[in-house]
Amino acid sequence: MFLIAAFAVLMLLFSLIMLFRPHAFAQGIISFSELPYFHPFEVSSRLIAGGIFVAYAADSQFPLLFKAIGLVF
């Protein structure tokens, strides 16, 4: 569950940055997407996040929802 909470905090931080500095966030995404390791990083981070959600789904209050979110990732 700690990993799911860490994911939530990370999403909260990204959301706050997008809220208060949308142009800087967009420029950061654009510049990061031009790096040669962007695509492998994106795919592997989604696989890791999805695996965490699926692995800890049974320990959550809404296991079906967490498993579905993990499978979508």
mmCIF file of the N, C-alpha and C atoms, coordinates in Angstrom:
data_MODEL
# 
_entry.id   MODEL 
# 
loop_
_atom_site.group_PDB 
_atom_site.id 
_atom_site.type_symbol 
_atom_site.label_atom_id 
_atom_site.label_alt_id 
_atom_site.label_comp_id 
_atom_site.label_asym_id 
_atom_site.label_entity_id 
_atom_site.label_seq_id 
_atom_site.pdbx_PDB_ins_code 
_atom_site.Cartn_x 
_atom_site.Cartn_y 
_atom_site.Cartn_z 
_atom_site.occupancy 
_atom_site.B_iso_or_equiv 
_atom_site.pdbx_formal_charge 
_atom_site.auth_seq_id 
_atom_site.auth_comp_id 
_atom_site.auth_asym_id 
_atom_site.auth_atom_id 
_atom_site.pdbx_PDB_model_num 
ATOM 1   N N  . MET A 1 1  ? 0.820   -1.202 0.000   1.00 0.00 ? 1  MET A N  1 
ATOM 2   C CA . MET A 1 1  ? 0.000   0.000  0.000   1.00 0.00 ? 1  MET A CA 1 
ATOM 3   C C  . MET A 1 1  ? 0.859   1.258  0.000   1.00 0.00 ? 1  MET A C  1 
ATOM 4   N N  . PHE A 1 2  ? 2.064   1.149  0.525   1.00 0.00 ? 2  PHE A N  1 
ATOM 5   C CA . PHE A 1 2  ? 2.951   2.311  0.541   1.00 0.00 ? 2  PHE A CA 1 
ATOM 6   C C  . PHE A 1 2  ? 3.247   2.785  -0.880  1.00 0.00 ? 2  PHE A C  1 
ATOM 7   N N  . LEU A 1 3  ? 3.426   1.848  -1.795  1.00 0.00 ? 3  LEU A N  1 
ATOM 8   C CA . LEU A 1 3  ? 3.733   2.213  -3.175  1.00 0.00 ? 3  LEU A CA 1 
ATOM 9   C C  . LEU A 1 3  ? 2.550   2.902  -3.850  1.00 0.00 ? 3  LEU A C  1 
ATOM 10  N N  . ILE A 1 4  ? 1.334   2.483  -3.527  1.00 0.00 ? 4  ILE A N  1 
ATOM 11  C CA . ILE A 1 4  ? 0.153   3.150  -4.079  1.00 0.00 ? 4  ILE A CA 1 
ATOM 12  C C  . ILE A 1 4  ? 0.031   4.547  -3.503  1.00 0.00 ? 4  ILE A C  1 
ATOM 13  N N  . ALA A 1 5  ? 0.315   4.712  -2.226  1.00 0.00 ? 5  ALA A N  1 
ATOM 14  C CA . ALA A 1 5  ? 0.289   6.047  -1.609  1.00 0.00 ? 5  ALA A CA 1 
ATOM 15  C C  . ALA A 1 5  ? 1.373   6.938  -2.215  1.00 0.00 ? 5  ALA A C  1 
ATOM 16  N N  . ALA A 1 6  ? 2.554   6.375  -2.479  1.00 0.00 ? 6  ALA A N  1 
ATOM 17  C CA . ALA A 1 6  ? 3.620   7.155  -3.114  1.00 0.00 ? 6  ALA A CA 1 
ATOM 18  C C  . ALA A 1 6  ? 3.209   7.581  -4.516  1.00 0.00 ? 6  ALA A C  1 
ATOM 19  N N  . PHE A 1 7  ? 2.528   6.698  -5.239  1.00 0.00 ? 7  PHE A N  1 
ATOM 20  C CA . PHE A 1 7  ? 2.020   7.035  -6.567  1.00 0.00 ? 7  PHE A CA 1 
ATOM 21  C C  . PHE A 1 7  ? 1.017   8.182  -6.471  1.00 0.00 ? 7  PHE A C  1 
ATOM 22  N N  . ALA A 1 8  ? 0.141   8.129  -5.477  1.00 0.00 ? 8  ALA A N  1 
ATOM 23  C CA . ALA A 1 8  ? -0.855  9.186  -5.294  1.00 0.00 ? 8  ALA A CA 1 
ATOM 24  C C  . ALA A 1 8  ? -0.190  10.524 -4.974  1.00 0.00 ? 8  ALA A C  1 
ATOM 25  N N  . VAL A 1 9  ? 0.835   10.505 -4.140  1.00 0.00 ? 9  VAL A N  1 
ATOM 26  C CA . VAL A 1 9  ? 1.553   11.747 -3.808  1.00 0.00 ? 9  VAL A CA 1 
ATOM 27  C C  . VAL A 1 9  ? 2.254   12.299 -5.039  1.00 0.00 ? 9  VAL A C  1 
ATOM 28  N N  . LEU A 1 10 ? 2.830   11.430 -5.838  1.00 0.00 ? 10 LEU A N  1 
ATOM 29  C CA . LEU A 1 10 ? 3.487   11.862 -7.073  1.00 0.00 ? 10 LEU A CA 1 
ATOM 30  C C  . LEU A 1 10 ? 2.475   12.490 -8.034  1.00 0.00 ? 10 LEU A C  1 
ATOM 31  N N  . MET A 1 11 ? 1.310   11.883 -8.164  1.00 0.00 ? 11 MET A N  1 
ATOM 32  C CA . MET A 1 11 ? 0.259   12.441 -9.020  1.00 0.00 ? 11 MET A CA 1 
ATOM 33  C C  . MET A 1 11 ? -0.219  13.798 -8.481  1.00 0.00 ? 11 MET A C  1 
ATOM 34  N N  . LEU A 1 12 ? -0.308  13.917 -7.167  1.00 0.00 ? 12 LEU A N  1 
ATOM 35  C CA . LEU A 1 12 ? -0.703  15.173 -6.558  1.00 0.00 ? 12 LEU A CA 1 
ATOM 36  C C  . LEU A 1 12 ? 0.315   16.263 -6.855  1.00 0.00 ? 12 LEU A C  1 
ATOM 37  N N  . LEU A 1 13 ? 1.598   15.935 -6.750  1.00 0.00 ? 13 LEU A N  1 
ATOM 38  C CA . LEU A 1 13 ? 2.639   16.919 -7.046  1.00 0.00 ? 13 LEU A CA 1 
ATOM 39  C C  . LEU A 1 13 ? 2.593   17.363 -8.505  1.00 0.00 ? 13 LEU A C  1 
ATOM 40  N N  . PHE A 1 14 ? 2.462   16.398 -9.415  1.00 0.00 ? 14 PHE A N  1 
ATOM 41  C CA . PHE A 1 14 ? 2.359   16.753 -10.830 1.00 0.00 ? 14 PHE A CA 1 
ATOM 42  C C  . PHE A 1 14 ? 1.121   17.596 -11.108 1.00 0.00 ? 14 PHE A C  1 
ATOM 43  N N  . SER A 1 15 ? 0.021   17.277 -10.450 1.00 0.00 ? 15 SER A N  1 
ATOM 44  C CA . SER A 1 15 ? -1.212  18.047 -10.634 1.00 0.00 ? 15 SER A CA 1 
ATOM 45  C C  . SER A 1 15 ? -1.059  19.480 -10.139 1.00 0.00 ? 15 SER A C  1 
ATOM 46  N N  . LEU A 1 16 ? -0.381  19.646 -9.014  1.00 0.00 ? 16 LEU A N  1 
ATOM 47  C CA . LEU A 1 16 ? -0.162  20.998 -8.493  1.00 0.00 ? 16 LEU A CA 1 
ATOM 48  C C  . LEU A 1 16 ? 0.746   21.817 -9.415  1.00 0.00 ? 16 LEU A C  1 
ATOM 49  N N  . ILE A 1 17 ? 1.760   21.167 -9.957  1.00 0.00 ? 17 ILE A N  1 
ATOM 50  C CA . ILE A 1 17 ? 2.632   21.866 -10.900 1.00 0.00 ? 17 ILE A CA 1 
ATOM 51  C C  . ILE A 1 17 ? 1.836   22.269 -12.136 1.00 0.00 ? 17 ILE A C  1 
ATOM 52  N N  . MET A 1 18 ? 1.004   21.364 -12.635 1.00 0.00 ? 18 MET A N  1 
ATOM 53  C CA . MET A 1 18 ? 0.182   21.683 -13.809 1.00 0.00 ? 18 MET A CA 1 
ATOM 54  C C  . MET A 1 18 ? -0.798  22.806 -13.513 1.00 0.00 ? 18 MET A C  1 
ATOM 55  N N  . LEU A 1 19 ? -1.285  22.853 -12.292 1.00 0.00 ? 19 LEU A N  1 
ATOM 56  C CA . LEU A 1 19 ? -2.253  23.881 -11.914 1.00 0.00 ? 19 LEU A CA 1 
ATOM 57  C C  . LEU A 1 19 ? -1.611  25.261 -11.820 1.00 0.00 ? 19 LEU A C  1 
ATOM 58  N N  . PHE A 1 20 ? -0.454  25.327 -11.175 1.00 0.00 ? 20 PHE A N  1 
ATOM 59  C CA . PHE A 1 20 ? 0.156   26.624 -10.908 1.00 0.00 ? 20 PHE A CA 1 
ATOM 60  C C  . PHE A 1 20 ? 1.148   27.085 -11.971 1.00 0.00 ? 20 PHE A C  1 
ATOM 61  N N  . ARG A 1 21 ? 1.736   26.156 -12.714 1.00 0.00 ? 21 ARG A N  1 
ATOM 62  C CA . ARG A 1 21 ? 2.701   26.514 -13.757 1.00 0.00 ? 21 ARG A CA 1 
ATOM 63  C C  . ARG A 1 21 ? 2.477   25.662 -15.002 1.00 0.00 ? 21 ARG A C  1 
ATOM 64  N N  . PRO A 1 22 ? 1.322   25.840 -15.653 1.00 0.00 ? 22 PRO A N  1 
ATOM 65  C CA . PRO A 1 22 ? 0.993   24.964 -16.774 1.00 0.00 ? 22 PRO A CA 1 
ATOM 66  C C  . PRO A 1 22 ? 1.958   25.092 -17.952 1.00 0.00 ? 22 PRO A C  1 
ATOM 67  N N  . HIS A 1 23 ? 2.414   26.302 -18.241 1.00 0.00 ? 23 HIS A N  1 
ATOM 68  C CA . HIS A 1 23 ? 3.322   26.493 -19.376 1.00 0.00 ? 23 HIS A CA 1 
ATOM 69  C C  . HIS A 1 23 ? 4.672   25.818 -19.113 1.00 0.00 ? 23 HIS A C  1 
ATOM 70  N N  . ALA A 1 24 ? 5.195   25.986 -17.916 1.00 0.00 ? 24 ALA A N  1 
ATOM 71  C CA . ALA A 1 24 ? 6.470   25.358 -17.575 1.00 0.00 ? 24 ALA A CA 1 
ATOM 72  C C  . ALA A 1 24 ? 6.347   23.837 -17.608 1.00 0.00 ? 24 ALA A C  1 
ATOM 73  N N  . PHE A 1 25 ? 5.228   23.310 -17.137 1.00 0.00 ? 25 PHE A N  1 
ATOM 74  C CA . PHE A 1 25 ? 5.026   21.867 -17.153 1.00 0.00 ? 25 PHE A CA 1 
ATOM 75  C C  . PHE A 1 25 ? 4.954   21.351 -18.593 1.00 0.00 ? 25 PHE A C  1 
ATOM 76  N N  . ALA A 1 26 ? 4.226   22.066 -19.448 1.00 0.00 ? 26 ALA A N  1 
ATOM 77  C CA . ALA A 1 26 ? 4.112   21.661 -20.848 1.00 0.00 ? 26 ALA A CA 1 
ATOM 78  C C  . ALA A 1 26 ? 5.475   21.698 -21.540 1.00 0.00 ? 26 ALA A C  1 
ATOM 79  N N  . GLN A 1 27 ? 6.252   22.723 -21.274 1.00 0.00 ? 27 GLN A N  1 
ATOM 80  C CA . GLN A 1 27 ? 7.591   22.818 -21.865 1.00 0.00 ? 27 GLN A CA 1 
ATOM 81  C C  . GLN A 1 27 ? 8.483   21.683 -21.360 1.00 0.00 ? 27 GLN A C  1 
ATOM 82  N N  . GLY A 1 28 ? 8.350   21.335 -20.103 1.00 0.00 ? 28 GLY A N  1 
ATOM 83  C CA . GLY A 1 28 ? 9.125   20.225 -19.549 1.00 0.00 ? 28 GLY A CA 1 
ATOM 84  C C  . GLY A 1 28 ? 8.778   18.897 -20.209 1.00 0.00 ? 28 GLY A C  1 
ATOM 85  N N  . ILE A 1 29 ? 7.489   18.677 -20.439 1.00 0.00 ? 29 ILE A N  1 
ATOM 86  C CA . ILE A 1 29 ? 7.050   17.450 -21.114 1.00 0.00 ? 29 ILE A CA 1 
ATOM 87  C C  . ILE A 1 29 ? 7.586   17.413 -22.541 1.00 0.00 ? 29 ILE A C  1 
ATOM 88  N N  . ILE A 1 30 ? 7.515   18.540 -23.237 1.00 0.00 ? 30 ILE A N  1 
ATOM 89  C CA . ILE A 1 30 ? 7.994   18.596 -24.619 1.00 0.00 ? 30 ILE A CA 1 
ATOM 90  C C  . ILE A 1 30 ? 9.486   18.327 -24.685 1.00 0.00 ? 30 ILE A C  1 
ATOM 91  N N  . SER A 1 31 ? 10.253  18.962 -23.810 1.00 0.00 ? 31 SER A N  1 
ATOM 92  C CA . SER A 1 31 ? 11.698  18.761 -23.845 1.00 0.00 ? 31 SER A CA 1 
ATOM 93  C C  . SER A 1 31 ? 12.075  17.333 -23.441 1.00 0.00 ? 31 SER A C  1 
ATOM 94  N N  . PHE A 1 32 ? 11.330  16.749 -22.486 1.00 0.00 ? 32 PHE A N  1 
ATOM 95  C CA . PHE A 1 32 ? 11.612  15.373 -22.081 1.00 0.00 ? 32 PHE A CA 1 
ATOM 96  C C  . PHE A 1 32 ? 11.259  14.392 -23.196 1.00 0.00 ? 32 PHE A C  1 
ATOM 97  N N  . SER A 1 33 ? 10.196  14.694 -23.951 1.00 0.00 ? 33 SER A N  1 
ATOM 98  C CA . SER A 1 33 ? 9.776   13.778 -25.014 1.00 0.00 ? 33 SER A CA 1 
ATOM 99  C C  . SER A 1 33 ? 10.770  13.722 -26.166 1.00 0.00 ? 33 SER A C  1 
ATOM 100 N N  . GLU A 1 34 ? 11.658  14.690 -26.249 1.00 0.00 ? 34 GLU A N  1 
ATOM 101 C CA . GLU A 1 34 ? 12.663  14.701 -27.312 1.00 0.00 ? 34 GLU A CA 1 
ATOM 102 C C  . GLU A 1 34 ? 13.906  13.893 -26.962 1.00 0.00 ? 34 GLU A C  1 
ATOM 103 N N  . LEU A 1 35 ? 14.013  13.427 -25.730 1.00 0.00 ? 35 LEU A N  1 
ATOM 104 C CA . LEU A 1 35 ? 15.163  12.629 -25.325 1.00 0.00 ? 35 LEU A CA 1 
ATOM 105 C C  . LEU A 1 35 ? 15.048  11.210 -25.878 1.00 0.00 ? 35 LEU A C  1 
ATOM 106 N N  . PRO A 1 36 ? 16.176  10.573 -26.170 1.00 0.00 ? 36 PRO A N  1 
ATOM 107 C CA . PRO A 1 36 ? 16.113  9.252  -26.804 1.00 0.00 ? 36 PRO A CA 1 
ATOM 108 C C  . PRO A 1 36 ? 15.532  8.149  -25.912 1.00 0.00 ? 36 PRO A C  1 
ATOM 109 N N  . TYR A 1 37 ? 15.569  8.308  -24.608 1.00 0.00 ? 37 TYR A N  1 
ATOM 110 C CA . TYR A 1 37 ? 15.061  7.275  -23.713 1.00 0.00 ? 37 TYR A CA 1 
ATOM 111 C C  . TYR A 1 37 ? 13.642  7.562  -23.221 1.00 0.00 ? 37 TYR A C  1 
ATOM 112 N N  . PHE A 1 38 ? 12.959  8.524  -23.821 1.00 0.00 ? 38 PHE A N  1 
ATOM 113 C CA . PHE A 1 38 ? 11.605  8.884  -23.385 1.00 0.00 ? 38 PHE A CA 1 
ATOM 114 C C  . PHE A 1 38 ? 10.638  7.711  -23.533 1.00 0.00 ? 38 PHE A C  1 
ATOM 115 N N  . HIS A 1 39 ? 10.588  7.110  -24.715 1.00 0.00 ? 39 HIS A N  1 
ATOM 116 C CA . HIS A 1 39 ? 9.609   6.041  -24.949 1.00 0.00 ? 39 HIS A CA 1 
ATOM 117 C C  . HIS A 1 39 ? 9.848   4.829  -24.048 1.00 0.00 ? 39 HIS A C  1 
ATOM 118 N N  . PRO A 1 40 ? 11.076  4.322  -23.935 1.00 0.00 ? 40 PRO A N  1 
ATOM 119 C CA . PRO A 1 40 ? 11.284  3.194  -23.010 1.00 0.00 ? 40 PRO A CA 1 
ATOM 120 C C  . PRO A 1 40 ? 10.936  3.551  -21.560 1.00 0.00 ? 40 PRO A C  1 
ATOM 121 N N  . PHE A 1 41 ? 11.237  4.785  -21.152 1.00 0.00 ? 41 PHE A N  1 
ATOM 122 C CA . PHE A 1 41 ? 10.895  5.220  -19.797 1.00 0.00 ? 41 PHE A CA 1 
ATOM 123 C C  . PHE A 1 41 ? 9.387   5.243  -19.605 1.00 0.00 ? 41 PHE A C  1 
ATOM 124 N N  . GLU A 1 42 ? 8.668   5.767  -20.590 1.00 0.00 ? 42 GLU A N  1 
ATOM 125 C CA . GLU A 1 42 ? 7.209   5.858  -20.487 1.00 0.00 ? 42 GLU A CA 1 
ATOM 126 C C  . GLU A 1 42 ? 6.582   4.465  -20.401 1.00 0.00 ? 42 GLU A C  1 
ATOM 127 N N  . VAL A 1 43 ? 7.010   3.567  -21.259 1.00 0.00 ? 43 VAL A N  1 
ATOM 128 C CA . VAL A 1 43 ? 6.447   2.218  -21.262 1.00 0.00 ? 43 VAL A CA 1 
ATOM 129 C C  . VAL A 1 43 ? 6.776   1.489  -19.959 1.00 0.00 ? 43 VAL A C  1 
ATOM 130 N N  . SER A 1 44 ? 8.031   1.560  -19.530 1.00 0.00 ? 44 SER A N  1 
ATOM 131 C CA . SER A 1 44 ? 8.411   0.844  -18.312 1.00 0.00 ? 44 SER A CA 1 
ATOM 132 C C  . SER A 1 44 ? 7.746   1.444  -17.074 1.00 0.00 ? 44 SER A C  1 
ATOM 133 N N  . SER A 1 45 ? 7.593   2.756  -17.011 1.00 0.00 ? 45 SER A N  1 
ATOM 134 C CA . SER A 1 45 ? 6.938   3.350  -15.842 1.00 0.00 ? 45 SER A CA 1 
ATOM 135 C C  . SER A 1 45 ? 5.468   2.949  -15.771 1.00 0.00 ? 45 SER A C  1 
ATOM 136 N N  . ARG A 1 46 ? 4.806   2.842  -16.920 1.00 0.00 ? 46 ARG A N  1 
ATOM 137 C CA . ARG A 1 46 ? 3.407   2.391  -16.914 1.00 0.00 ? 46 ARG A CA 1 
ATOM 138 C C  . ARG A 1 46 ? 3.300   0.927  -16.513 1.00 0.00 ? 46 ARG A C  1 
ATOM 139 N N  . LEU A 1 47 ? 4.234   0.103  -16.982 1.00 0.00 ? 47 LEU A N  1 
ATOM 140 C CA . LEU A 1 47 ? 4.217   -1.310 -16.595 1.00 0.00 ? 47 LEU A CA 1 
ATOM 141 C C  . LEU A 1 47 ? 4.455   -1.474 -15.097 1.00 0.00 ? 47 LEU A C  1 
ATOM 142 N N  . ILE A 1 48 ? 5.373   -0.703 -14.554 1.00 0.00 ? 48 ILE A N  1 
ATOM 143 C CA . ILE A 1 48 ? 5.661   -0.774 -13.120 1.00 0.00 ? 48 ILE A CA 1 
ATOM 144 C C  . ILE A 1 48 ? 4.459   -0.305 -12.308 1.00 0.00 ? 48 ILE A C  1 
ATOM 145 N N  . ALA A 1 49 ? 3.884   0.840  -12.682 1.00 0.00 ? 49 ALA A N  1 
ATOM 146 C CA . ALA A 1 49 ? 2.716   1.354  -11.959 1.00 0.00 ? 49 ALA A CA 1 
ATOM 147 C C  . ALA A 1 49 ? 1.548   0.378  -12.051 1.00 0.00 ? 49 ALA A C  1 
ATOM 148 N N  . GLY A 1 50 ? 1.304   -0.173 -13.233 1.00 0.00 ? 50 GLY A N  1 
ATOM 149 C CA . GLY A 1 50 ? 0.230   -1.149 -13.391 1.00 0.00 ? 50 GLY A CA 1 
ATOM 150 C C  . GLY A 1 50 ? 0.470   -2.399 -12.570 1.00 0.00 ? 50 GLY A C  1 
ATOM 151 N N  . GLY A 1 51 ? 1.717   -2.861 -12.546 1.00 0.00 ? 51 GLY A N  1 
ATOM 152 C CA . GLY A 1 51 ? 2.052   -4.035 -11.737 1.00 0.00 ? 51 GLY A CA 1 
ATOM 153 C C  . GLY A 1 51 ? 1.838   -3.797 -10.256 1.00 0.00 ? 51 GLY A C  1 
ATOM 154 N N  . ILE A 1 52 ? 2.177   -2.611 -9.800  1.00 0.00 ? 52 ILE A N  1 
ATOM 155 C CA . ILE A 1 52 ? 1.972   -2.265 -8.385  1.00 0.00 ? 52 ILE A CA 1 
ATOM 156 C C  . ILE A 1 52 ? 0.484   -2.268 -8.056  1.00 0.00 ? 52 ILE A C  1 
ATOM 157 N N  . PHE A 1 53 ? -0.325  -1.662 -8.927  1.00 0.00 ? 53 PHE A N  1 
ATOM 158 C CA . PHE A 1 53 ? -1.759  -1.625 -8.667  1.00 0.00 ? 53 PHE A CA 1 
ATOM 159 C C  . PHE A 1 53 ? -2.369  -3.022 -8.670  1.00 0.00 ? 53 PHE A C  1 
ATOM 160 N N  . VAL A 1 54 ? -1.964  -3.867 -9.612  1.00 0.00 ? 54 VAL A N  1 
ATOM 161 C CA . VAL A 1 54 ? -2.497  -5.228 -9.668  1.00 0.00 ? 54 VAL A CA 1 
ATOM 162 C C  . VAL A 1 54 ? -2.011  -6.038 -8.464  1.00 0.00 ? 54 VAL A C  1 
ATOM 163 N N  . ALA A 1 55 ? -0.741  -5.901 -8.104  1.00 0.00 ? 55 ALA A N  1 
ATOM 164 C CA . ALA A 1 55 ? -0.178  -6.676 -7.003  1.00 0.00 ? 55 ALA A CA 1 
ATOM 165 C C  . ALA A 1 55 ? -0.820  -6.336 -5.662  1.00 0.00 ? 55 ALA A C  1 
ATOM 166 N N  . TYR A 1 56 ? -1.153  -5.082 -5.449  1.00 0.00 ? 56 TYR A N  1 
ATOM 167 C CA . TYR A 1 56 ? -1.710  -4.668 -4.165  1.00 0.00 ? 56 TYR A CA 1 
ATOM 168 C C  . TYR A 1 56 ? -3.224  -4.481 -4.202  1.00 0.00 ? 56 TYR A C  1 
ATOM 169 N N  . ALA A 1 57 ? -3.873  -4.887 -5.273  1.00 0.00 ? 57 ALA A N  1 
ATOM 170 C CA . ALA A 1 57 ? -5.325  -4.722 -5.389  1.00 0.00 ? 57 ALA A CA 1 
ATOM 171 C C  . ALA A 1 57 ? -6.065  -5.454 -4.275  1.00 0.00 ? 57 ALA A C  1 
ATOM 172 N N  . ALA A 1 58 ? -5.638  -6.656 -3.952  1.00 0.00 ? 58 ALA A N  1 
ATOM 173 C CA . ALA A 1 58 ? -6.325  -7.448 -2.927  1.00 0.00 ? 58 ALA A CA 1 
ATOM 174 C C  . ALA A 1 58 ? -6.234  -6.804 -1.545  1.00 0.00 ? 58 ALA A C  1 
ATOM 175 N N  . ASP A 1 59 ? -5.227  -5.991 -1.308  1.00 0.00 ? 59 ASP A N  1 
ATOM 176 C CA . ASP A 1 59 ? -5.062  -5.342 -0.008  1.00 0.00 ? 59 ASP A CA 1 
ATOM 177 C C  . ASP A 1 59 ? -5.823  -4.029 0.106   1.00 0.00 ? 59 ASP A C  1 
ATOM 178 N N  . SER A 1 60 ? -6.439  -3.588 -0.970  1.00 0.00 ? 60 SER A N  1 
ATOM 179 C CA . SER A 1 60 ? -7.117  -2.296 -0.963  1.00 0.00 ? 60 SER A CA 1 
ATOM 180 C C  . SER A 1 60 ? -8.585  -2.450 -0.571  1.00 0.00 ? 60 SER A C  1 
ATOM 181 N N  . GLN A 1 61 ? -9.236  -1.327 -0.365  1.00 0.00 ? 61 GLN A N  1 
ATOM 182 C CA . GLN A 1 61 ? -10.652 -1.340 -0.006  1.00 0.00 ? 61 GLN A CA 1 
ATOM 183 C C  . GLN A 1 61 ? -11.521 -1.645 -1.221  1.00 0.00 ? 61 GLN A C  1 
ATOM 184 N N  . PHE A 1 62 ? -11.008 -1.321 -2.420  1.00 0.00 ? 62 PHE A N  1 
ATOM 185 C CA . PHE A 1 62 ? -11.736 -1.558 -3.660  1.00 0.00 ? 62 PHE A CA 1 
ATOM 186 C C  . PHE A 1 62 ? -10.863 -2.384 -4.607  1.00 0.00 ? 62 PHE A C  1 
ATOM 187 N N  . PRO A 1 63 ? -10.739 -3.679 -4.357  1.00 0.00 ? 63 PRO A N  1 
ATOM 188 C CA . PRO A 1 63 ? -9.797  -4.492 -5.126  1.00 0.00 ? 63 PRO A CA 1 
ATOM 189 C C  . PRO A 1 63 ? -10.098 -4.554 -6.620  1.00 0.00 ? 63 PRO A C  1 
ATOM 190 N N  . LEU A 1 64 ? -11.356 -4.620 -6.989  1.00 0.00 ? 64 LEU A N  1 
ATOM 191 C CA . LEU A 1 64 ? -11.690 -4.694 -8.410  1.00 0.00 ? 64 LEU A CA 1 
ATOM 192 C C  . LEU A 1 64 ? -11.295 -3.410 -9.135  1.00 0.00 ? 64 LEU A C  1 
ATOM 193 N N  . LEU A 1 65 ? -11.525 -2.274 -8.500  1.00 0.00 ? 65 LEU A N  1 
ATOM 194 C CA . LEU A 1 65 ? -11.163 -0.991 -9.088  1.00 0.00 ? 65 LEU A CA 1 
ATOM 195 C C  . LEU A 1 65 ? -9.649  -0.865 -9.253  1.00 0.00 ? 65 LEU A C  1 
ATOM 196 N N  . PHE A 1 66 ? -8.909  -1.229 -8.232  1.00 0.00 ? 66 PHE A N  1 
ATOM 197 C CA . PHE A 1 66 ? -7.451  -1.127 -8.306  1.00 0.00 ? 66 PHE A CA 1 
ATOM 198 C C  . PHE A 1 66 ? -6.878  -2.090 -9.342  1.00 0.00 ? 66 PHE A C  1 
ATOM 199 N N  . LYS A 1 67 ? -7.455  -3.265 -9.435  1.00 0.00 ? 67 LYS A N  1 
ATOM 200 C CA . LYS A 1 67 ? -6.991  -4.210 -10.460 1.00 0.00 ? 67 LYS A CA 1 
ATOM 201 C C  . LYS A 1 67 ? -7.306  -3.691 -11.850 1.00 0.00 ? 67 LYS A C  1 
ATOM 202 N N  . ALA A 1 68 ? -8.467  -3.097 -12.040 1.00 0.00 ? 68 ALA A N  1 
ATOM 203 C CA . ALA A 1 68 ? -8.842  -2.545 -13.344 1.00 0.00 ? 68 ALA A CA 1 
ATOM 204 C C  . ALA A 1 68 ? -7.907  -1.391 -13.721 1.00 0.00 ? 68 ALA A C  1 
ATOM 205 N N  . ILE A 1 69 ? -7.607  -0.522 -12.768 1.00 0.00 ? 69 ILE A N  1 
ATOM 206 C CA . ILE A 1 69 ? -6.690  0.594  -13.038 1.00 0.00 ? 69 ILE A CA 1 
ATOM 207 C C  . ILE A 1 69 ? -5.311  0.048  -13.409 1.00 0.00 ? 69 ILE A C  1 
ATOM 208 N N  . GLY A 1 70 ? -4.868  -0.960 -12.681 1.00 0.00 ? 70 GLY A N  1 
ATOM 209 C CA . GLY A 1 70 ? -3.567  -1.563 -12.983 1.00 0.00 ? 70 GLY A CA 1 
ATOM 210 C C  . GLY A 1 70 ? -3.525  -2.194 -14.356 1.00 0.00 ? 70 GLY A C  1 
ATOM 211 N N  . LEU A 1 71 ? -4.586  -2.842 -14.753 1.00 0.00 ? 71 LEU A N  1 
ATOM 212 C CA . LEU A 1 71 ? -4.629  -3.461 -16.077 1.00 0.00 ? 71 LEU A CA 1 
ATOM 213 C C  . LEU A 1 71 ? -4.693  -2.421 -17.184 1.00 0.00 ? 71 LEU A C  1 
ATOM 214 N N  . VAL A 1 72 ? -5.324  -1.295 -16.927 1.00 0.00 ? 72 VAL A N  1 
ATOM 215 C CA . VAL A 1 72 ? -5.357  -0.213 -17.932 1.00 0.00 ? 72 VAL A CA 1 
ATOM 216 C C  . VAL A 1 72 ? -3.956  0.373  -18.092 1.00 0.00 ? 72 VAL A C  1 
ATOM 217 N N  . PHE A 1 73 ? -3.232  0.519  -16.988 1.00 0.00 ? 73 PHE A N  1 
ATOM 218 C CA . PHE A 1 73 ? -1.856  1.006  -17.089 1.00 0.00 ? 73 PHE A CA 1 
ATOM 219 C C  . PHE A 1 73 ? -1.041  0.061  -17.937 1.00 0.00 ? 73 PHE A C  1 
# 
